[in-house]
Amino acid sequence: MNHSKEEMEKGNKKNLPYNKKIFLTEQFLNYKTLIGNKLRFTNSESYEYIFGINFTGNTILNISKSITLLRRALIFIKQVKKNNGNILFVGTRYDLRKLIKEIGNKTESPYINYKWPKGLLTNWENTNTSIKFYHLFLKKLDMRTKKRSRMENTFFGLTSMNRLPDVIFIFDLNTDLEAFKEAKSLNIPVISFVDTHIPNRSIDYPIPANTESILSMIFFTSLIISSITKSR
């Protein structure tokens, strides 16, 4: 059966991982992704992303700019994955831990969802040795429960990472500033959600968003997982 050009283009759009239908205003509002901090707590670097102020005095993010930067970051992620690149997902804030583990498992990516070990990137040789030690020997050793648990929390999500990551995706920059600093010192591109109180000009791929709402983070996590799995 022959299809018209318009029908074929319409069908192709349905299969795009960044179909505009997933970026409906209602979804952004329902998941509280656009609510920022009070104006007095807002960093001046975030002014360009602010649309206005609501009746409670909280800033409201500009949905067009948020969507544009989100799409830019997702497209970059897709390119990295297509080139077999490594994306390290980082989110050690307590309420983000399950989300980071989920995104790591579903996208087959390394992740850190507990405390960031200082020097993880900048002292990579030692980190790589520790990962190999954990991966190969930990379960065979008669190790105290507390020490075993600490090592599992640190290295469980890193067992697939045998080199420095090509990109780091940080969910809450306020919590994981050390990860950001290490990545920048090694010129590793950083993708990060940025709330209105966070300076963002040093971030390679900032995504203006409400990072304090777990609903907002759940919404973005589902988009990231969908984008990566479809690109594969």
C-alpha positions in Angstrom: 0.0 0.0 0.0 1.3 3.4 -1.0 1.4 6.2 1.6 1.4 9.9 0.9 4.4 12.0 2.0 2.3 13.7 4.6 1.2 10.4 6.1 4.8 9.1 6.2 6.0 12.3 7.9 3.2 12.1 10.4 4.1 8.5 11.2 7.8 9.4 11.6 7.0 12.1 14.1 5.1 9.6 16.3 8.3 7.6 16.6 10.6 10.5 17.5 11.9 10.3 21.1 11.4 14.0 21.5 7.9 14.2 20.2 6.5 17.6 21.2 3.4 15.9 22.7 5.4 14.9 25.7 6.2 18.5 26.4 2.7 19.7 27.1 2.3 22.6 29.4 -0.1 20.6 31.5 2.6 18.1 32.3 5.0 20.7 33.4 2.4 22.3 35.6 1.1 19.0 37.1 4.6 17.9 38.1 5.5 21.3 39.6 8.6 21.6 37.4 8.3 25.4 36.9 8.1 26.6 40.5 11.3 28.3 41.6 12.5 29.8 44.8 11.5 33.1 46.4 12.9 36.1 44.5 15.2 37.0 47.4 16.9 33.6 47.2 17.2 33.6 43.4 20.6 33.7 41.8 21.1 36.5 39.3 22.3 33.9 36.7 18.8 32.5 36.7 17.0 35.7 35.8 17.0 34.9 32.1 15.0 31.7 32.8 12.3 33.3 34.9 8.9 34.2 33.5 7.4 35.9 36.5 6.3 35.6 40.2 3.2 33.8 41.5 0.8 34.8 44.3 3.0 33.1 47.0 6.1 35.1 45.9 7.8 32.2 44.2 9.4 32.7 40.9 8.0 30.8 37.9 10.3 29.4 35.2 9.8 30.2 31.6 8.4 27.0 30.1 9.7 27.7 26.6 13.3 28.1 27.8 13.0 25.1 30.0 11.7 22.9 27.2 14.3 24.2 24.8 17.2 23.5 27.1 15.7 20.1 28.1 15.5 19.0 24.5 19.1 20.2 23.9 20.3 18.1 26.8 18.3 15.0 25.7 19.6 15.3 22.1 23.2 15.5 23.5 22.5 12.4 25.6 21.2 10.5 22.6 24.4 11.4 20.6 26.7 10.2 23.5 24.8 6.9 23.8 24.9 6.3 20.0 28.7 6.7 20.1 28.8 4.2 23.0 29.7 6.9 25.5 29.4 6.6 29.2 27.0 8.9 31.2 27.5 8.9 34.9 24.3 9.8 36.7 24.7 11.5 40.1 22.1 12.1 42.8 23.0 11.5 46.4 20.2 13.4 48.0 18.1 11.0 50.1 14.9 11.3 48.2 16.7 10.9 44.8 18.4 7.7 45.5 15.8 5.3 44.2 15.4 7.5 41.0 19.1 7.4 40.3 19.3 3.7 40.8 16.3 3.3 38.5 17.7 5.4 35.7 21.1 3.7 36.0 19.6 0.2 35.8 17.1 1.0 33.0 19.6 2.8 30.8 22.6 0.5 31.7 24.6 3.5 32.9 26.9 3.9 35.9 25.5 5.9 38.8 26.3 7.3 42.3 23.3 7.6 44.6 25.0 7.7 48.0 27.8 9.8 49.2 30.2 11.1 46.5 33.6 9.6 47.2 36.1 12.5 47.0 38.6 12.0 44.2 36.3 9.6 42.3 37.2 11.2 39.0 40.4 13.2 39.8 42.1 10.2 41.3 40.7 7.7 38.7 43.5 5.1 39.0 42.7 4.5 42.6 39.0 4.5 42.0 39.3 2.0 39.1 41.3 -0.3 41.4 38.6 -0.1 44.1 35.9 -0.8 41.6 37.8 -3.9 40.4 38.4 -5.0 43.9 34.7 -4.7 44.8 33.6 -6.4 41.6 35.9 -9.4 41.8 36.5 -10.0 45.5 34.1 -8.4 47.8 31.5 -11.2 47.9 34.3 -13.7 48.6 35.7 -11.9 51.6 34.5 -12.2 55.1 34.0 -8.5 55.6 32.1 -6.8 58.5 28.6 -5.9 57.5 29.0 -2.1 58.0 32.2 -2.0 55.8 30.5 -4.2 53.1 27.5 -2.0 53.1 29.6 1.2 52.8 31.5 -0.3 49.8 28.3 -1.5 48.1 26.7 2.0 48.5 29.8 3.5 46.9 30.7 1.1 44.1 27.6 -1.0 43.3 26.5 1.5 40.6 30.0 1.8 39.1 30.8 -1.8 38.3 30.2 -1.2 34.5 32.4 1.9 34.4 35.9 0.9 33.3 37.0 4.4 32.3 36.3 8.0 33.0 32.7 9.0 32.0 32.2 11.1 28.8 29.4 13.0 30.5 28.1 13.6 34.1 24.4 14.2 34.7 23.9 15.8 38.2 20.3 15.9 39.5 20.9 18.3 42.4 24.0 20.5 42.1 23.5 21.9 45.5 24.0 18.5 47.1 26.7 17.2 44.7 28.8 20.2 44.1 32.0 18.1 44.6 31.1 16.0 41.6 30.6 19.1 39.5 34.0 20.5 40.6 35.8 17.3 39.7 34.1 17.0 36.3 35.0 20.6 35.4 38.6 20.1 36.5 38.9 17.3 33.9 36.8 19.1 31.2 34.1 16.5 31.4 30.8 18.0 30.1 28.2 18.4 32.8 24.4 18.2 32.4 22.5 19.4 35.5 19.0 20.4 36.6 19.3 23.9 38.0 16.9 25.5 40.4 16.7 29.3 40.6 19.1 29.6 43.5 21.9 27.8 41.7 24.5 29.6 39.6 24.4 27.9 36.1 26.8 29.7 33.7 29.6 27.1 34.3 27.2 24.2 33.4 27.5 22.9 29.9 23.9 21.8 29.6 21.7 23.5 32.3 18.1 22.4 32.6 16.0 25.0 34.5 13.7 23.0 36.8 12.3 22.7 40.3 14.8 20.3 41.9 13.2 20.5 45.3 10.0 18.7 44.2 10.3 14.9 43.9 7.4 14.9 41.5 9.4 17.2 39.2 12.4 14.8 39.4 10.2 11.7 38.7 8.8 13.4 35.6 12.2 14.3 34.2 13.6 10.8 35.1 10.9 9.2 33.0 11.8 11.5 30.0 15.5 10.6 30.3 14.8 6.9 30.5 12.5 7.1 27.5 14.9 9.1 25.4 17.9 6.8 26.1 16.0 3.5 25.6 14.4 4.7 22.3 17.7 6.0 21.0 19.1 2.5 21.5 
